[in-house]
Every structure is written in structure tokens, then in C-alpha cells.
């Protein structure tokens, strides 16, 4: 399973669909990279790879400060999963390799 590369992801939040770009690389069970949205880019944290399951966290400030927690499954050039939106519940997400 190769997650390495650039992904365009869409997150279905309570305030509408949010778009982000994810750039990641896996080294064994560790995932590193950056996530960008709304003109801001930040490093991901706690990135993990377990087979085709991938997870990471990212701290955002827009539209408000919170930590997003992602858990996805990668299938070729597509990913699907969930994003925990701080205290605002869990959102569906989908992504495609750029």
C-alpha cells in the first residue's frame, strides 16, 4: 500500500465541504507530511500507517482553533474515512491522489 504523494481531500463538516491538500510520506509505520487549506499549511502529527489504514492529526486555526483527527483507508488512488472535528463530532472524508 503506497500512501506517499499528494492527495486532494474533501471533508463534509457542519459548515459545509472543506477542501485540503495532503502531502505525505510513509516510512515503515510512521507517516509524515503537511496538510494545507485556505492558504495555510501545517505539519501533521501522530502519523501512523497500518497496512491500508492511515491516521494523523493536524492543528488548525481556521475557522477556529482545534485539532482534527483523521482515520482513513487507502485503496489505490482513493482514500475514504472519518475526521474527528474536535468537539464538533465526526465528519466523512474522501480523497483522490493529485
N, C-alpha and C positions, 0 to 999 in steps of 0.2 A: 504494500500500500504506500503510495507516494503522495504525501500531502504538500511537499515542497512546492513553492511557487507563489503566484499572486492569485487571489480569489476576490471576486465581487460578491458581497453578501447583502441580503435584504432581511431586515428584522421587522416583524409585524408588532409594533409597540402600541400601547393605548393612545398615543398621539399621532399614529399613522406609521406608514412604512418608512424605515430609516435605512439608508444605504451606507455601506462601508467597504473599504478595500483592505484586505488582509494579505500581508506578505510574511510567509513563514518558511522555516526550515526545520526538519527533524534530524536529531542525532540520537539514535537509539530510542529511548523512551522519553527524551526531552524535546520540547517544541519551543523554538524561539522565533521572534519576529516583531512586526509592528502592525498596528491597525490604525487606519485613517478614516476620518469622516468630518464633514463640514469644515474642511480646511485645516483640521488639527490631526496630528499623528502622535501616537504614543506607543511605547513598548508593551508587549503582552507580558504577563507574569503567570507563574504556576502552569506553564505549558506542558502538557503530557500527551504521549502517544501510546495507545494500547491496541495493536492491530489496526483495524479501520476506525477505531474510536479515538477522537481527539478532543482535548479540553484546554481551555485557557481562560484567563481573566484579563480585563482591561479597565483601568480607571478613566472615567470621562468627566467632563465638566459641563458639557452642553447636551441636552437642555438644562441639566442640573448635575451637581456632583454626585456620582455613585460609582460603584464597581459592578461591571457586567460580568457574568459568569457563563461561559459558553461550553456546551457539550454537543458534539456533532459526530455523525458518521460520514465517512468519505467513501464514495463509490465512483471510481474513475475520475471524471472531471466535474462531479457534482458533490455537494455536501448538503445534508439536512440535519436539523437538530433543534435544540432549545437554547434560549438565552434567559438567564435569571436577571431581572431588571431591578436589582437592589430590593427594596420593599414593595415594588410595584408589580410583583407577580412574575410569571414566566411567559416568554414570547416564542413563537415559532420563528425559525430562520431557514433560509435556503441560500445556497451559493453555487457559483459556477467558476471554474478556472478561467482566469482572464486570458 
